């Protein structure tokens, strides 16, 4: 249910765009859906995650600018700004604040040395930087139809690629091993 709640605003945005071809209506619905998503998160947990704050305020800012100036360029820049903000936060937290945000997020699921968490953090920061740049390449070199489709599929695809690279790194460095099969029962 949580994954659906997180994807619902983007699905609504993309679905509305492809049924109406109205970027302003799609943007308005995206803004409302993000507000609802954050309200649901707050209702369920009693707090709003920092990542949700970044997404909420960037959608409201860039969506609002898109609607106020009737210019889709603003909403097209939103994924880049969010990705670059995440890259800056990951990189800056490690370089300046000496905090391993990846470890804070995943430390309960994995036990890794701090140097490995740091490498993963820098890797994901680079991934967010690349994702932001790719969004601009698509926004400025392809149609609005293509960009909207890329917004849904490209973001998910890049996340899957970065996750796969992270798993391969952890396996090759010996920090993640395959679980041993259960012992066979003797009869």
Backbone torsions as a table, in degrees:
resi	resn	phi	psi	omega
1	UNK	NA	-38.7	-178.6
2	UNK	-63.0	-42.0	179.6
3	UNK	-63.4	-39.2	178.3
4	UNK	-63.9	-43.1	179.8
5	UNK	-59.6	-39.2	-179.6
6	UNK	-72.4	-32.8	-179.1
7	UNK	-87.8	-19.9	-173.8
8	UNK	-53.5	-45.7	-179.7
9	UNK	-59.9	-41.9	-180.0
10	UNK	-68.3	-41.3	178.5
11	UNK	-61.6	-43.4	177.8
12	UNK	-62.6	-44.3	178.9
13	UNK	-58.3	-51.0	-178.2
14	UNK	-65.6	-45.6	180.0
15	UNK	-60.2	-43.3	178.7
16	UNK	-66.1	-41.2	179.3
17	UNK	-59.3	-47.4	-175.8
18	UNK	-74.0	-16.5	176.2
19	UNK	-95.7	-28.4	-176.3
20	UNK	-113.4	-24.3	-172.7
21	UNK	58.0	28.2	179.7
22	UNK	-111.7	100.0	-176.6
23	UNK	-65.0	-28.5	-178.3
24	UNK	-76.3	-39.9	174.1
25	UNK	-65.2	-45.2	179.1
26	UNK	-59.5	-42.2	179.3
27	UNK	-66.1	-42.0	178.4
28	UNK	-60.0	-45.0	179.9
29	UNK	-66.7	-38.1	175.8
30	UNK	-58.4	-44.7	-179.4
31	UNK	-62.7	-44.8	179.0
32	UNK	-64.7	-42.8	-179.1
33	UNK	-64.4	-38.2	178.2
34	UNK	-65.6	-41.4	177.1
35	UNK	-60.7	-44.4	178.0
36	UNK	-62.8	-42.6	179.8
37	UNK	-59.1	-45.8	-179.1
38	UNK	-68.6	-37.0	177.3
39	UNK	-63.4	-41.0	177.2
40	UNK	-63.9	-43.7	177.8
41	UNK	-59.0	-44.7	-179.8
42	UNK	-65.9	-41.2	179.0
43	UNK	-61.9	-41.6	-177.5
44	UNK	-73.7	-38.6	-170.6
45	UNK	-114.3	-15.2	-176.8
46	UNK	79.4	7.1	178.5
47	UNK	-151.8	167.8	176.9
48	UNK	-119.4	124.4	-179.2
49	UNK	-64.0	148.4	178.0
50	UNK	-55.4	-39.5	178.9
51	UNK	-61.1	-39.5	178.8
52	UNK	-65.4	-36.8	176.4
53	UNK	-60.8	-46.5	-179.2
54	UNK	-59.7	-47.0	-178.9
55	UNK	-65.2	-46.9	-179.2
56	UNK	-56.2	-54.4	-174.7
57	UNK	-69.7	-31.7	177.7
58	UNK	-71.0	-38.7	177.6
59	UNK	-65.8	-43.8	179.8
60	UNK	-65.0	-41.6	179.8
61	UNK	-67.3	-56.4	-174.9
62	UNK	-73.3	-32.9	173.9
63	UNK	-66.0	-42.7	177.9
64	UNK	-62.1	-42.4	177.1
65	UNK	-64.4	-39.4	177.5
66	UNK	-59.2	-46.0	-178.7
67	UNK	-71.4	-42.3	-177.2
68	UNK	-65.5	-41.0	-176.9
69	UNK	-100.0	-0.3	-179.0
70	UNK	50.8	51.7	-177.1
71	UNK	-141.3	113.9	-176.5
72	UNK	-69.5	-11.1	179.7
73	UNK	-57.3	-36.6	-178.7
74	UNK	-62.5	-46.3	-178.7
75	UNK	-70.6	-28.0	177.1
76	UNK	-70.2	-27.8	178.0
77	UNK	-78.6	-20.8	-175.1
78	UNK	-54.2	-49.3	179.5
79	UNK	-60.2	-35.4	178.6
80	UNK	-65.5	-47.2	-179.1
81	UNK	-62.3	-43.2	179.6
82	UNK	-64.1	-46.9	179.6
83	UNK	-61.8	-43.3	179.7
84	UNK	-68.8	-32.7	175.5
85	UNK	-64.4	-45.0	178.3
86	UNK	-63.2	-40.8	177.8
87	UNK	-61.2	-44.8	-179.7
88	UNK	-64.6	-41.5	-179.9
89	UNK	-64.5	-45.8	179.4
90	UNK	-63.8	-49.9	-178.4
91	UNK	-63.8	-49.4	-177.2
92	UNK	-64.2	-37.6	-179.9
93	UNK	-64.0	-32.6	179.5
94	UNK	-82.7	-43.1	-175.8
95	UNK	-78.2	-40.5	-173.8
96	UNK	-100.1	-49.6	-175.8
97	UNK	-88.6	-9.1	-178.8
98	UNK	56.1	35.5	177.8
99	UNK	-114.3	138.7	179.4
100	UNK	-100.7	91.1	-176.3
101	UNK	-65.4	-33.6	177.2
102	UNK	-61.9	-42.4	178.3
103	UNK	-63.9	-41.6	179.2
104	UNK	-61.4	-36.1	-178.2
105	UNK	-79.5	-37.0	-172.2
106	UNK	-117.3	1.7	-175.2
107	UNK	-60.5	-22.9	178.2
108	UNK	-78.6	-24.3	179.8
109	UNK	-90.7	-28.5	-176.5
110	UNK	-132.8	143.6	172.9
111	UNK	-111.5	113.3	-177.5
112	UNK	-136.3	153.8	173.6
113	UNK	-65.4	152.7	-178.3
114	UNK	-58.2	-35.0	-180.0
115	UNK	-63.9	-32.5	177.9
116	UNK	-72.8	-42.3	175.6
117	UNK	-59.2	-40.4	-179.9
118	UNK	-63.6	-44.2	178.4
119	UNK	-62.1	-42.6	177.1
120	UNK	-62.0	-41.4	178.7
121	UNK	-61.5	-45.9	178.0
122	UNK	-65.7	-38.0	178.0
123	UNK	-62.5	-45.1	178.6
124	UNK	-69.1	-34.2	175.6
125	UNK	-61.8	-43.6	176.6
126	UNK	-62.8	-40.2	178.0
127	UNK	-60.9	-43.4	177.8
128	UNK	-65.2	-37.3	177.7
129	UNK	-62.4	-46.0	178.7
130	UNK	-63.9	-43.1	-179.9
131	UNK	-59.8	-40.9	177.8
132	UNK	-63.9	-42.4	178.5
133	UNK	-65.4	-42.9	178.5
134	UNK	-61.2	-37.7	177.8
135	UNK	-58.8	-42.3	178.9
136	UNK	-66.4	-39.6	177.1
137	UNK	-58.9	-46.2	-179.6
138	UNK	-68.0	-43.7	-177.5
139	UNK	-61.7	-37.7	-175.5
140	UNK	-95.0	-10.8	-176.1
141	UNK	-119.3	-2.4	-178.5
142	UNK	-133.3	170.4	-179.1
143	UNK	-69.5	164.4	176.7
144	UNK	-63.2	-37.3	175.6
145	UNK	-56.4	-48.0	-178.5
146	UNK	-65.0	-42.6	-179.3
147	UNK	-61.8	-43.0	-179.7
148	UNK	-62.5	-43.6	177.9
149	UNK	-64.0	-41.3	178.2
150	UNK	-62.1	-37.7	-179.8
151	UNK	-56.6	-39.0	-179.9
152	UNK	-80.6	-54.0	-173.0
153	UNK	-80.4	-41.0	-176.5
154	UNK	-63.9	-43.9	179.6
155	UNK	-61.8	-44.9	178.2
156	UNK	-65.0	-43.6	-179.1
157	UNK	-62.6	-43.8	178.9
158	UNK	-64.8	-40.2	177.5
159	UNK	-60.9	-42.2	178.5
160	UNK	-63.1	-41.5	177.8
161	UNK	-62.5	-47.0	-179.0
162	UNK	-65.0	-38.6	177.4
163	UNK	-62.2	-45.4	179.8
164	UNK	-61.9	-44.7	178.1
165	UNK	-60.9	-41.1	179.1
166	UNK	-62.9	-44.1	179.6
167	UNK	-64.5	-43.7	178.6
168	UNK	-61.4	-44.5	177.7
169	UNK	-58.4	-47.1	-178.7
170	UNK	-65.2	-36.8	178.5
171	UNK	-69.7	-46.8	-177.7
172	UNK	-66.6	-29.9	179.1
173	UNK	-87.4	2.3	175.4
174	UNK	80.9	12.5	-178.7
175	UNK	-94.0	-10.2	179.2
176	UNK	-137.5	118.8	-179.5
177	UNK	-119.6	155.0	177.1
178	UNK	-69.4	143.0	178.1
179	UNK	-67.8	139.7	177.8
180	UNK	-70.1	142.8	178.8
181	UNK	-66.7	151.4	179.3
182	UNK	-63.5	148.0	-179.4
183	UNK	-63.0	144.4	-180.0
184	UNK	-73.2	142.2	178.9
185	UNK	-83.2	139.0	177.3
186	UNK	-95.7	136.7	178.7
187	UNK	-115.7	NA	NA
